[in-house]
């Protein structure tokens, strides 16, 4: 509990510090989009450990010390999360819910999710930032966590297969200065695959400025399959 509590405080400080201390504006247009980020953020965005990447089994090394992820979460009935647009992405803030992710062999190292955001494209077949075995998925869910006070940020990734995500466009078009919308809390298990024993791990960067290279990425191999009619 103490480790995770300290981690959340550290993550909030990191996020707030990055927003308050860096006035450079960025977006996805020609003048401020990804091709311009190495000039706007020279320290990190032109680095050698930039994310996202294309993941393949052939170029990976098996690590037998890694184990299955487990989830410990409180009763969420009656609780609320908040969904909002921060101007760059749509995210769900977990509102200090005490959800822990850990590895079976490393239970003392708990990862506390801070928020979740997602990536999708203008086509229902291409939307994920990461590639897996030469393929992009329609939707990528990123669970942002703090590893420990001195180890940086973690991103735990799930792919969704065959979702219909066009209805999310209205979320992006909302005024990002508004306080967001409350929604009933749900189990984080709904954002993770059933098989949490097969995944890739690599060290990279944030995928948006300031592109800081202090992120441990966990990318689950198994996509979450949902029918389009269910979204």
N, C-alpha and C positions, 0 to 999 in steps of 0.2 A: 504493500500500500504506500509506504513512504517513498519508494523508488519511483513509482508511477506518479505520485502527487508532485514530486519535484520535477519530474519530466514535463508535466503539463505546464507548470509555471514557466519553465525554461522555454518551451515551444512558443508560448504566448509572447514572451519577451522577444524572442527571435523574430516572430512575425511582425509585431508592432514596431520593432526597431527598424526592420527593413522598409516598412511602409513610410515611417516618419523621416528616416534619414536619407532617403534617396528620391529626389524630386524629378528624375528623368521619367518622361512619359513614354509609354510603349503601347503597341497594339498589334493589329494583324494586317494593316494596310501597307502599301509599298514603302512609305517613308519611315514607318516605325515597326514594321513586321519582322519576322525571324531573320531575314537576310540583313537587316540593319542592326540587329541586337549586338553582334560583335563590336560594332563601332560605338553603340550607345553604352554598352557595359564591357569595356575592354578588359577588365580584370578577370572576368569569369567566362563570358559568353563565347570567347574564342579559345577556351581551354581544350584539353585533350580527353576529358572525361565527361563529355556532354551527353545528355539524354534527350530524347529516347533513342533506343538502338533496336537493331533487328536481331532477335534471339533465335538460335538454332541449337539443336542437340549436338550436331556435329562439331560445333565450335565451343562446346561447354565441357567442363571438367566435373565429374561426379564427386560430391563431398559426402562421405558416409556419416559425418558428424551431425549433419542437419537432420531434423526430425519433423514430425507432423505438428502443425500449428493447432493450438487449442484455444477455446474461447471461454472466458468467465465474464458473465454480465449479470447485472441486477435485474430485478423485476421491472419491466418497463411499462407495464400497464398504468395508464393515467399520466405518464410523463410526456414531455413534448420536446421535439427538436425544432430547429428553425431553418427554413430554406430561404436563401437570399442570393442576390446577384451582386458581386463586389466590383463590377465593372469589367472584369476579365473572365470570370467563370461563374457558373451556378454551383452553389455548394450547400450542403446540409451540415449545420453546426450541431454537434452532439450535446451542447449545453451542459458540459461538465458531468455527463453520465459516466459512471465508473465502469467502463467496459475495458477489459484487459485481453490482449492477445499475447500468447507466449508459446515457446517451443517446449515440448514435453521434457526434454533433457535440460532445459534452461529455465525453469519456472521462476527463478529469482529475477530474470530479465523479462519484465512485462512491458508490453507496448500499449500505450493508452491512445486510442484514436481520438483525434481532435476534431476533424471534420472529414467529410467525403465530398469529392467533386467528380465530375465525369466529362468525358470527351466524346463527341460524335461529329459526324460530317454531314454534308448536304445530300449524301446518298446513304441508303440503308445498308450498304455493303461495306463502306469504308468510313471509319470514324476514329478508331483507336490510334493513339500516338505510337505505341510499341507494335512491332511486328513479331509474329511467332511462326516459325517454320515457313517463312516466305509469305505469310498471310496477315492482312489487317482485319480486325473485327469491326462490326457496326458500332459497338459501344465499349468504352473502357471506363471502369470505375476505379478511382484512386482513393484509398483510405490513407490519409495523412496522419502519421504518428510521430512521437518523439521517442528515440531509442533510449537514451540516457543523457544526463546533463552535458556530457562532454563528447558525445558520439554523433551529433548531428540529427538529421531528420530521416524518417523512413517513409517509404511509399509502398503500400501493399495493393497489388493490382489484380483485378478480376476482369476477364473479358465476358461480354454478353453476346450470344449468337442469335441472330435473327430477330432482334427487337425492332419495333416501330418507334422511332424516337422523334419524329417530326413534331409531335405535340409539345416537345420541350422548348421549341423556338419561342413560345410566348414567355417562358421564364427568362430567357436572355434579353428580351426586349423590355423587360421591366426596368423602371428607374432604379439604378443601383444605390441611390442615396436613401431609399426607403428602408425601414427597419427589418424587412423580411416578413415571412409568413410562418406562423406556427403550424406544425403538423404532428399527428400522434407519433410517439416514439415506436420504433420497430426493432426487431432483433437484427444485429449486425450480421448474423448468419445468412440473412437474405441477400447480402452483398458479396458472399464468398462461396466458392464451389463446395460441393459435398466432399470431394477428395482434396484435402489440404496437405497431402504428403508429397505431392509432385509439383515442384516449382523451380524457377530460376532465381538466383540471387546475384546481383552485381552492384558495384559502387559507381555512382554517376552523379548527376546534377539535377537541380530543378529544371523543368522544361520551359520556364519563362524567366525573364529577367528578375533577379540579377544572375540567374544561371549558376548559382553557387554550387560548387562541387563537394557537397557534404551529405549526399543522400544515399542510403542503402535501399535498393529496389528489390522487392520480392514480387515476382510475376508468376501467378498460378497458371499451370499448363491447361487445366480443364476449364473450358468455357461454361458459362451458365446459360443453358438453353431455355428460352421462354418463347411461347407463341406470340406473334405480333398482336393478336387479339387481346392478349392479357395486359398490354401496356397502355 
